[in-house]
Amino acid sequence: MSNLLGAFAISLGDGAGMLLARLGLNMLFMVVVVRLVYYRLYRSRDYVFTYFLINLVTFSLAYLLSNVPLELGFALGLFAVFGILRYRTEAIRVRNLTYLFVVIGIALLNALASGGITLAELLIANAVIVGTVGILEAAPFSGREESRLVRYDRLDLLDPAAAAELLEDLRKRTHLPVERFEIGDVDLLRDSADITIHYRSETSPRSRRSSSALSRELSSRVR
């Protein structure tokens, strides 16, 4: 019995050591991508919370199931679960969705790397992904566009012929460099319309305000 317990402890120690090493590498690059790049630019605590947990759960599932033979029915069931989760959630922006793919990819890369892959190769692969994200975010052509939903009260400017005047009025009343807009629901009883405005965001983190505060401010300005 003692021999069995000793062998089990040695086996557990080796497996736990490999798990902790890969988990530490995974979390190191996650901190760089999410905390040092994403949060510094976008200041979205909700997505930081989501990205870290999705990465951790994906890593855990992939690592623990990597040596387990999966049947076709079980694999299809996993796809069905992810499909249900996808269609039950609100739409997110393309850039946030891209970060979601990045954090999932980092988790799978570090969890499923086979024994034939050296630590140097794994570090290079992670560094290439993280470095590419940082370079693209810092590139001049990678402008960040923000969008806000505002309640607009001048229905006379909704005429397609008055699009230029409407755009100028939105810029004046929101004090934002609005580049384009999309007209949504129109409420004739309250003489108002929902308009989604799109504008280039500030690049300085200090100048960024929370989305909720800015939305409330825009609502009070446009009404």
N, C-alpha and C positions, 0 to 999 in steps of 0.2 A: 504493500500500500504506500509506504514511504517513497519507494522508487517511482511509483506512478505519479505521486504528487510532485516529486522533484522534477521528473520529465515534463509534467504539465506546466510547472512554474518556469522552466527554461524556455519551453515553447511559447508560453504567454509573454515572457520577457522579450524574446526576439520579435514576435509579432507586434507587441506594443511599441517597441522601439522603432520599428519601421513605420508604424502608423503615426507616431508622434513626429518623426522626422518629416514625413510627407505633409502632415497637417501643418507643421510649422512653416515649411516652404510655401504651402498654399496660402496661409494667412499672411505671410510676409508680403507676397505680391498682391494680395487683396488689399492690404493697407495702402500700398502704393497707388493702386488703381482707384480705389473708392475714396480713401481719405485724402490723399495728397493731390489727386487729379480731379476726380468728380466733385467731391464736396467743396473743394477750394473754388471751383468755377460756378457750381449751381446751388450750393447751400440748401440742398433738399435732405433733411434728416429722415424723412419717410423712406426715400429710396436707399439711403445708406443702410438703414435698418433692414430693408428688404433684400438688398444685394448681399449683405453679409450672411443672413440666414439662409437664403437660397444657395449660396456657395457652400456653406457648411453642410447643409442637408444633402446637396448633390454629391459633395465629396464623400460623405459618410456612406450613402447608399452605394455609390460606385465602388468605393474601396472594399466594403464588406461583401458586396455581391460579385466582385470581380472573379472570385474563384468558385462561384456557385453556378452550376449548369442551369440555365433558365429555359423553360419550355416556351414554345411559341405563344401559347395562350396567355402566359404570365406577361410576356413582353408586350403583347397587344393590349393587355389590361393596363399596363403602365402608360402607354400612349393614350388610351381612353381617359385615364385620370387627368393627365396633363391637358388633354383637349377640353375636358369639362372645366378645369380651372381657367383655361385661357378664355373661354367664352362666357364665364361668369364674372370676369373682371372688367373694369373700365379700360377704355383705350388709352394707351400711353404713347408718348412721343417717340419718333423714330430713334432719336439719339439715346433716350433712356432704354429703349428696347435693345439697342446695340450694346450698351453697357451690360444689360442682362445676359446677352449671349456671351459677352467677354467673361463675366464672373462664372457662368456655367462651364465655359470652355476651360478656364483655369482649373476649376475643380476636377473636371474629367481628366485633364492632362496630368495633374499630379496624383490622381487616384488610380488611374488605369495604366500608368507607365510600366512596361514590363521590366523584368530583371535584366534584360539585355541593354537597356538604356542607362547610360552612366549619369552620375549626378551632374557632371559638367554639361552634358547634352540637355538635361532637364532644366538646369539653370538658364542656359542659352535660350531655350524655347520660351520659357516664362519671360525672360528679359526682352525678347523680341516682341512679344505680345504687349507687354506693359509699355515698352519704349515706343512702339507704334502708336498706341493710344495717346501718350504724352506729346509726341511730335505732331500728330494730326490736330490735337486740341490747340497747340501753340501756333499752328500754321496760319498765315494771314487769310488764306482762302476758306478756312473752316469757321466761318461766322456763326454765331449762335443766335437763332431767332426765337423770340418769345411770343406767346399769344395770350390774350386775355379776352374774356367775355364781358361785354359792357351792355347796359340797358340804355338805348338811345331814344330820344323823345321827339326828334324832328323827322316825321314821316314824309314830309315834302321833299326831302333830299334823297329818298330811296329810289327815285326815278333813275334809270340807267344813264340818262342824259346828264344828270347832276352828280355823276360819280366823282369827278374831280373836286367839286365843291364839298361833297360829303367827306372825302379824304382830307381836305384842308381843315374842315370843321373838327374832325376827329383829332387831328394833330394839335389844333389850337386848344381844345377843351381837355384833352388828356395830358398835354405837355409831353407827348412821346413821339418819337420819329416813326410814325405809322407808315409802313410801306404798302400794305394791302389790307383788305378787309373782306369778310364774308358775312352776308346778311342771313340771319336765321329766322326764328319765329317772329311774326308780326302780330301784336295785340292791338286790334282796332278799338277795343273798348277803353283801353288805358292810353291809347295813342303812343305806343312805344314799340320798339323792336330790339331783338337780341342781335348784337353784332360782334363777331369775333375779329379782333384787330391783331395784326402781326407786325412786329417791329424788331429791329436789331437790339440785342441786350447790351448792357454795359459790360466791359471787360474787367473792371476792377472789382474784386470781391467785396470791398468795403462799401461800394456804392450799391450793392444789391440789397433789396429788401425782400421780406418774405412774400410769397405769392398771395397769401390770404390778406395781408395788410394792403398790398398794392391793389388787389381786386376791390376791396372795400373803398379805397380811395378813388379808384376809377368810377365806381358806381355813383359816388357822391358828386363827382365832377360832371359827369355826362348828363345826369338827370336835371 
